[in-house]
Amino acid sequence: MKVIAVIVNNRREWLYFVDTLQFKLSKENKPYNTVAKAMIDIEGKVKYVYVNNHVSGIDVMKGYEIKDYITIASIVDDDVFEYLMNNLKGE
């Protein structure tokens, strides 16, 4: 399963992302699942993981093999960005 980090400033941005993705997948009649701090596109085999735009977000990423990322935060924390670039797994 492909894991994508979604870097957000706060929970409100994460919930907006989840709502938008749920709407898109529902409209296309595709299965999905939401779990604590993650959303899974079952058919696309993609897991979107909530990553706080703070040094604490690094701990979340350590548990996954991140293939790509999406930034909703306007300015990404330097430590988070550096960790992400050093540990991003290409396809």
C-alpha positions, 0 to 999 in steps of 0.5 A: 500500500502506498503511504502519502504524508499529508502535512497540515498545521492543525486538525481543522486542515486535516478534517478539510482534506478528509472531507474533500477526499471522502466527497470525491471518492463517494462521488466516484462510488469508490470504497474508503475507510477512515481511521484515527489520523489516517484515511485509506483509499481502498481501491487505489491502495493509498493511505493518507497519514496525518502529519503535524507541521511540527517536529512532533510530526517526524515521530508519525512518519517514522512508523511508515514508509512514505512514498509521497507527500501533500502539503496543506501547510503554507510553510513546512517546518524545516525539520519535518521537510528535511526528515521527509526529503531524507527518508522519502521512498520512491516508487 
